[in-house]
Amino acid sequence: MKLSRIKELISAEILCNEEMLSMETVCAFGSDLMSDVLALTCKDTILITGLTNIQTIRTAEMLDIKCIIFVRNKRPDETIVELAKEKGICILATRHTMFTTCGILYSNGLKGVDKD
């Protein structure tokens, strides 16, 4: 699924790296615990979270996650957005809760990351 479709489905605002909206992704993972995110094994994952601190960007960078969706109207501060720009991570923000965001994306064909 293209990031542009995801943006449309969840009525998201793009906060940085708009040029990445043509990128395809195959799965998503929702969590506010970065230790859980570090256990990911799926390539081309997007991260859905309400955690807007620097650790979210650093975790995404370590796992080569190219898109983060911030839920619940959460907005990272400008230093976080600038770091995401620098690291080539697309940032989207939606008013939806994590549950609703995950549900919308799942019901439209985006797979989740399941741990073995």
C-alpha positions in Angstrom: 0.0 0.0 0.0 1.3 3.5 -0.9 1.8 6.0 1.9 -0.4 8.4 -0.1 -3.3 5.9 0.3 -2.6 5.5 4.0 -2.6 9.3 4.4 -6.0 9.4 2.7 -7.5 6.5 4.6 -6.7 7.9 8.1 -7.1 11.6 7.1 -3.5 12.3 8.1 -1.5 15.4 7.9 2.0 15.1 6.6 4.6 16.7 8.8 7.7 16.0 6.7 9.2 14.3 3.7 6.1 14.6 1.5 8.1 13.3 -1.4 8.0 9.8 0.1 4.2 9.5 -0.3 4.7 7.3 -3.4 6.6 4.7 -1.3 5.0 1.3 -0.9 4.8 -0.5 2.5 3.7 -4.1 3.2 3.0 -4.1 7.0 2.5 -1.9 10.1 3.1 -2.2 13.8 1.4 -0.2 16.5 3.1 0.4 19.8 4.1 3.1 22.3 6.8 0.8 23.7 10.0 1.1 21.7 11.4 -2.1 23.2 8.5 -3.9 21.5 9.2 -2.1 18.2 12.9 -3.2 18.4 11.7 -6.9 18.1 10.3 -6.3 14.6 11.3 -8.5 11.8 9.1 -7.3 8.9 10.8 -5.3 6.1 9.0 -2.2 4.9 7.1 -1.6 8.1 5.4 1.6 9.2 5.3 2.5 12.8 2.0 3.7 14.4 2.6 5.3 17.8 1.6 8.1 20.2 5.1 8.5 21.5 6.5 11.7 20.1 10.0 11.8 21.6 13.5 11.4 20.1 13.6 7.7 20.9 10.8 7.1 18.3 12.9 8.6 15.6 16.1 6.8 16.7 14.2 3.4 16.9 12.8 3.9 13.4 16.3 4.8 12.1 17.8 1.6 13.6 15.1 -0.6 12.0 15.1 1.3 8.7 11.4 2.3 9.2 10.6 4.9 6.6 7.3 6.2 8.0 5.9 7.0 11.4 2.3 7.8 12.1 1.6 9.7 15.2 -2.0 9.1 16.6 -4.3 10.8 19.0 -3.5 14.3 17.6 0.0 14.0 19.0 2.5 16.4 17.5 6.3 16.0 17.8 8.2 19.2 18.4 10.2 20.8 15.6 13.5 19.2 16.7 11.9 15.8 16.2 10.5 16.7 12.8 13.9 18.1 11.7 15.6 14.9 12.8 13.1 12.8 10.8 13.7 15.0 7.8 17.4 14.5 8.1 17.0 10.7 8.5 14.6 10.3 5.6 11.6 9.3 7.7 8.1 10.4 6.6 6.0 11.6 9.5 2.2 11.6 9.4 -0.2 12.7 12.1 -3.8 11.7 12.6 -6.6 12.5 15.1 -7.6 8.8 15.3 -6.6 6.6 18.2 -4.1 3.8 17.6 -6.8 1.2 17.7 -8.9 3.0 15.0 -5.8 3.8 12.9 -4.7 0.1 12.9 -8.3 -1.0 12.2 -8.7 1.2 9.2 -5.4 0.2 7.7 -5.9 -3.5 8.4 -9.5 -3.5 7.0 -8.1 -1.9 3.8 -5.5 -4.7 3.3 -2.4 -3.6 5.2 -0.9 -6.5 7.1 0.2 -6.4 10.7 3.6 -7.6 12.0 3.1 -10.8 14.0 5.7 -12.1 16.3 6.6 -15.8 15.9 
